[in-house]
Amino acid sequence: MSNRPYQICTNCVMDTTDENIVFDEKGVCDHCNGYHRDLLPHWDTGPKGRQQITEIFEKIKAENKGKPFDCIMGMSGGLDSSYLLHIAVKEFGLRPLVFHVDGGWNTQMAVHNIEVIVEKLGLDLYTEVINWEEMKDFQRAFFKASVPHLDIPQDHAFIATLYHFANKHGIKYILNGGNYSTECVRNPLEWMYYGTDMWQLKDIHKKFGERPLVDYPLSSIWFHKVYLRFLKGVKVIKPLNYVPYIRSEAIETLSREYGWKSYPRKHDESRFTKFYEGYWLPTKFGYDTRKIQYSSLILTGQMTREEALSNLAQPAYDPETAKQDFEYIANKLDMSVEELTALMELPNKSYRDYKSQHYLFELGAKVMHMLGMERAVKR
């Protein structure tokens, strides 16, 4: 952790727990300034944005006429993917293959939310189940590595499985629920490192893993950012960036139309991610991802700074639930509570303590931004 004096942005709620945060003379952080400089001028969810996504969708439908489905879409049961599925089918008439990856941590609420939407829309659901013994070993390895980006084994499996499936079956369009409306503030790299850095993944597994990754899906950034995109013509579309996406309105629509149930926090559809973001990260590292989520909502006019500060004054996890979930996570990973506690007490590490391709990721991001192929806030 940095020894710099504590400071919090005067506009959002990002603070010096982001070790690389920069403030201007008014106390406004680089997340906010970058949003207004790099993103907002190019982001249109009005008639222009709707026309753009309509044209994209019409092209997708025309190219896939007569096929069983138009595109593929990963479905977690969370708000973003659920609302995306709703508008893709109900508003634009797409026929997506709904793809779910079961990494072993689904909550009952997530299962319910996936089932009610898919059933009411009359869609096909394809579920891929990750080898649990390998997933468990990989997650244990990340705990032992003592890095903050513990969710990589789960996230990487989701991404890799979807991309490999699309490649195998010649699917050219992937719908993605990523969006600026609720995610315009990016996770600091110290908090959540690149999930497709194969050097880092393999180094951590080599040092701390206990079994080979035979069935676990791996996908390098070269595979899905270069090979699939430029050689196979696979396109990733993020429709929520073209239409108004207001979190509260999306929840109300899904609840009314499907009986969808809302989660207390973003990413709570995974029991592991709920524990990791709500308890492990803030307790062990001092990183509270609610600051990122709330700051995104502040910038897009969906939450006041006062409301965010009030929420942050309350713990993300109540003590009794934290105790129960700590025991659940330990048991599911075949560890005792004492073993997991010992891992929490290890000296904190970062992505810098293991092999990485960090410089290549940074270079690639700069090139994509310069070419206008990726729109992101520069820091």
N, C-alpha and C positions, 0 to 999 in steps of 0.2 A: 504494500500500500504506500501511496505517496505521503510525504511529510509536509506537503504544502498546507497552508491555512485553509480551513473549511470555507467554502463559498457555494451559494446556490444561485441559479439563474433568476433574474428578476422578472422573466417572462414565463418560463416553464418551471419544471421542478428537477431538472438535471443539475447535478452538483459535482463536487470534486471527488466523489467515489468513482466517477469516470476520470481516471488519472490524466487523460490527455485533453480534457475539456479546456477551452479557451474562452475568456470573457472579454467583451469590448468595454469601452469607457463607461457605458451605461449599465454594465453588469449583465448584459444579455449574452447567452452562450453561443458557441459556434453551431450547435444543432439548430437553433432558432434562426440565426443569420443565414446559415446554409440553406435552410428550407425556403426562406423568402427569396434568396438569390438564385439558387440552382433548380429548385423544384416547382414552386408555385407558378412562376411565369409560363411554364410549359405544360401545366396540368389543367385539363379542361373536362369537366364532367357535365357540361351543359349540352346544348344542341350539337355543337361541333364534336364533342366526345362521343355522344350517342351515335352520330352519323358514322364516325370512324369505326366503332365496334360493330355497328350494323353491317357495314361493308365487309368487315373481317368475317363476321359470322355467315353472311350470305356466300362468301367465297368458300368457306369451309363446307357449308351444306351442298353447294354445287359440285365441289370436287369429290364429295363422298355420297352422292346420290346413288341409291341402290345398294349401298353397303349397310351392314347391320347397325352401325353407329357412325357419327360424324367425327368424334374426337374421344379423348380419354381424360378423365378428371380424377385426381386423388381426393379421397373423402375421409376426413378424420372424425367427423361429427362435431367439430368446432364451429364457431359462428361463421368464420370467413368461408370455409368450404361449403357449409350448408346454405348460406345465402347465395353464393355463386351458383350452386346447382339449381336453386330456385329460379333465379333470373335467367339463367342459360336456357332452361326448359320452358318456363312459363312466359317469359317476356320475349325471348328470341327464337323459340322453337327448335333448339338444338336437340340432338339425340346422343348424349354422351354415354360412354361406357364408364360406369362408376367403379373406381378402383380403390380398394381399401387394403392397407397393409397392417396386419396384426402383429405388433412387436411384443405382445405379452402383457401390456399395461393398460388396456382399454378399461375405462370405467363403465359401469352399467348405464350411466346416462348417455355416454357416447354411443354405445351400441343401440340404445333406444332411439337417439336422434338420427342415426344413419338409417335405421329400419323404417321409421315413420315417413321420412322424406322419400326414400327410394320406392317404398311401396305405393305411396299416394301418387307419385309421378309415373309409376309403371315402368321403371327402368331396370336394367340388369345390373347386379352388383357382383363384382369379382373380388374375392378376398384372397390375399397371399399371406400365408402364415410363416413368419421367420423362425428358423431353427432356434428354439428357446435355449438350449444348452450353450450354443455359440453366442447368442445375444447376451445371456447371463454372464458368460466368461468375459466378453468384451466390455460390458458395463463394469464388472468388478475391476478390470484392468484400469479403467479410467478413474475409478475411485482411488485405486492404489497410486496412480500417477499424481494425485492430489491437485488436479487442474480444475479450473472453474467450469470448463465446457464439457460437463458430464453428459449432456444430452446428445452428443455427437453419435454414439453407437445407434441410438434409436432414430435420430433424424437422417443419418446417412443411409440406413436400411430403407427408410421410406422413399427417399429420393432415388436411390440406386435401383430398387425393385421396380418402381414406376418407369424409369427410363429404359431399363433393360426389356421390360414387357413391351413398351412402345416400339422399341427397335426390332424386337423379335417378330412382332406382328405387323410391321410396316405402318404404324399409326403416325401420321404426320403432324397432328395438332394435339397439344397438351394444354388443358385449362388449369390455371394456377390461381389460388385464392390470395396470393400476396397482393398487398394494396398500400397506397399512400395514406389513405384516410385514417387508418388505425395503426400504421406502421411507418410513418414518415421519419420518425427518429430511430436511427439504427443502433443496434447493440454495440457498445464499445468493444473493440477487438479483444481487450483484456478479459471481458466478461464471457463472450461467446465467439470462439475462434472459428475459422473457416472449416465447415464440415466435410469438405472434399479434398483436404490436403492429405494425399495418400502417404507422404513421407511421415507426417505426424501420426496418422492412424496406425501405420505399420510399426513405427518405432515404439509407441506406447504398448501395442499388443505384444511386440517382441519382448519388451522388458517385463511386462506384468501379466500377460495372458498365459493360460495353462493348457489350452487346447488349440489345434489349428482351426482356422476359419475356412471350412470346406464349403458349406452351403450359404454362409452369410454373404449377402450381395455387396460387392464393391464397385464403385464408379468414380473414376477420377474426373477432375474438372475438364480434362482434355477430351474425355469421352462425351460428356453431355453438353459442353460449351463449344467444342470445336467439331468433333467428329459428327455428332448427331445434327448439330445446327448447320454446319456448312457443307458437309459431305452427304448427309442423308436427308437434309431438308426438313428436319423436325423443328417445328416452331412452338414456343411456349407463349401462350397468351394470358394476360392478366386483366380480365374484363372489368374487375371492380375498380380499375383506374380510369374507366371511361364513363362511368355512370355515378350518380349520387349514391354514396354508401355511408349512411348514418347508423352508427352502432345501435342506438336505442330503437330506431325504426325497423332495423333488420330483425332484432330480437322480437319485437311486437308482431311483425309479419310472419315470421316462422312459427311463433307460438300460436297465432291465430289460425294459420293455414294448415299446420301439420301436427300441432300438439308438441312441438319442439320445446325442449327444456333448456333454460339458460344456466350457464356456469357462473360461479362466484367470480372467477378470474379468467383472463385469457390463458389458453393452453391447458385448462383443467380437464380437458377430455382425456388426457393421459395421466394415470395415477402417478407415474414416475415423474413426469414434467411438473405436475402440481407440487410434489414434494421437493423436487430439485430447485424450482424457481421460488417457491413460497417459503421454504425452510433452509435447505442446504446452502444455497448461494448467499442469502443475507446473513446467516449465522456464521458460516465458515469464512466467507470472503468479504462480507459487508456490501454485497451487490444486491440491490433491490430492483428487480425488473419492472416493478410497478411504476417506477420513475420514468422509464422509457415509454411504457404504455400510456400513462397519464399525459406525459409531455406531448405525445403524438395527438392525443385527443384535444389537448389545449390548443395546439397549433391549428388544428382543423375545426376549431370552434365547437367541439362536442363536450367539453368539460371546462369549468373555470379553474384557475390556479388555486383559489381558496378551497374548492371542493377536493382537488388533488392533495393539497397539504393536509386537509382534515383526514382523508383516507390514509395517507402515509403515517399519520400520527398513531394509527392503530396497527398492531402486528399483522403481517400477512397470514399468519397461522395462529390459531388459538392454542395455548399450551397443551391441552388435553388431546386435541386432534394430532398435534405434532408428535406427541409421545406414541400414540397408537400407530401413526403412519411410519414413524421411525422403526418400530418393531416389524411392521408389515414389509417394508422395503428390505430390511435385514433378512428376514425369514425367506422372502421370495428369491433373494440372491444367495441363499444358502450360507448366510453369515449369522453369527450371534450379534446381539445388540452391542456387546462389548467390542467385538471386532469392528463393527461399523463406527462405533464411537472412537476407537483408536485411529481409524482412517480420517475421521473428521479432525482429529487433533494433530495430524501430520503437518509439517511446515507447508505453507501454501506454495504452489508452483504455478507457472503460466505456460503458454504455448512456446515461449522462448527457451524453456528448459528441455525441449525435445526437438528432434529434427523437424524441419518445416520447409515449405516452399513459399513462405510469406512474401518474399520479394517478388516472386512470379505472380502471385495473386494481386499484389498491389500494382504491378506493371500492367497486368491484363485489365484491371479495373480502369486504369487511367486511359488506356488505349480505347476501350469500349466507350468510355465517356466522351473522349475526343471525337470518336466517329459517330456519336449520337445513337449508339446501339443500346446503351444502358443509361437510364436517368436516375441519378442518385445524388444525394447531398455530398459535396466535397468537404473534407475537413482538413 
